[in-house]
């Protein structure tokens, strides 16, 4: 019978810590688990001015998405509106409107 040598594999310390954390999170008590800090996202609809061609919504979308805390933007060219989803702890409707305005497309919040 032949001997087979199996190399020893060790996880780096960081992986062990992650593994222990995951095990505690799944099987531990509520005191062992980190507190949930999820922040509710907010949505605001904006009226957008000066959109005259099919590429204007791309500029508005990029400008609004460039604001820290904005997670999604949809622009409706026909309705001349944009809807932004954002973390209200990181930004607000005024900052998002200002980003569009600074890109040449004045925006104002019309619905929260």
C-alpha positions in Angstrom: 0.0 0.0 0.0 1.3 3.4 -1.0 1.4 6.3 1.5 -0.3 9.5 0.4 1.0 12.7 1.8 -1.6 15.4 2.3 -0.3 18.9 2.7 -1.5 20.8 5.7 -3.6 23.8 5.0 -4.0 26.5 7.5 -6.4 29.4 7.2 -4.8 32.9 7.8 -5.8 34.5 11.1 -8.1 36.9 9.4 -10.2 34.1 8.0 -10.4 32.4 11.3 -11.7 35.6 12.9 -14.3 35.9 10.1 -15.3 32.2 10.6 -15.7 32.7 14.3 -17.8 35.8 13.8 -20.1 34.1 11.3 -20.6 31.1 13.7 -21.5 33.5 16.5 -23.8 35.5 14.3 -25.7 32.3 13.3 -25.7 30.3 16.4 -25.0 32.8 19.2 -27.3 34.8 21.3 -28.6 38.3 20.4 -25.9 39.8 22.7 -23.2 38.1 20.6 -24.5 39.6 17.4 -23.7 43.2 16.3 -26.7 45.5 16.4 -28.4 46.1 13.1 -27.8 49.7 11.9 -29.7 49.7 8.7 -30.9 53.1 7.6 -34.1 53.4 5.7 -33.6 54.8 2.2 -35.6 57.8 1.1 -36.9 58.6 -2.3 -37.6 62.1 -3.7 -38.9 63.0 -7.1 -37.5 66.1 -8.8 -38.8 68.4 -11.6 -35.9 68.9 -14.1 -35.6 71.8 -16.4 -33.7 72.2 -19.7 -33.8 68.6 -20.8 -34.1 68.9 -24.6 -32.6 65.8 -26.0 -32.2 62.1 -25.3 -28.7 62.6 -23.8 -29.7 65.1 -21.2 -31.1 62.5 -18.8 -27.7 60.7 -18.8 -26.1 63.9 -17.6 -28.7 64.4 -14.9 -28.4 60.8 -13.8 -24.6 61.0 -13.5 -24.7 64.3 -11.7 -27.2 63.0 -9.1 -25.5 59.7 -8.7 -22.3 61.6 -8.0 -23.7 62.8 -4.7 -22.4 60.7 -1.7 -25.3 58.7 -0.3 -27.3 58.4 -3.5 -28.0 54.8 -4.3 -30.2 55.0 -7.4 -31.5 57.5 -9.9 -34.1 57.1 -12.6 -34.8 59.9 -15.1 -38.0 60.2 -17.1 -37.3 62.4 -20.1 -40.9 62.6 -21.3 -42.1 63.7 -17.8 -39.0 65.9 -17.2 -38.6 64.3 -13.8 -35.9 62.3 -11.9 -36.4 60.0 -8.9 -33.5 59.6 -6.5 -33.1 57.0 -3.8 -30.7 58.0 -1.1 -29.5 57.6 2.5 -30.9 60.5 4.4 -28.0 60.3 6.9 -25.5 61.0 4.2 -27.3 63.5 1.9 -30.6 65.4 1.3 -32.9 66.5 -1.5 -31.4 69.9 -1.6 -27.9 68.5 -2.3 -29.2 66.2 -5.0 -31.1 69.0 -6.7 -28.0 71.2 -6.5 -25.9 68.6 -8.3 -28.3 68.5 -11.2 -28.6 72.3 -11.2 -24.7 72.6 -11.3 -24.7 70.3 -14.3 -27.0 72.7 -16.2 -30.3 71.1 -15.4 -32.1 73.1 -12.6 -34.0 70.7 -10.3 -36.5 71.1 -7.5 -38.0 68.5 -5.3 -41.7 68.0 -6.0 -42.4 64.9 -4.0 -40.8 63.0 -1.0 
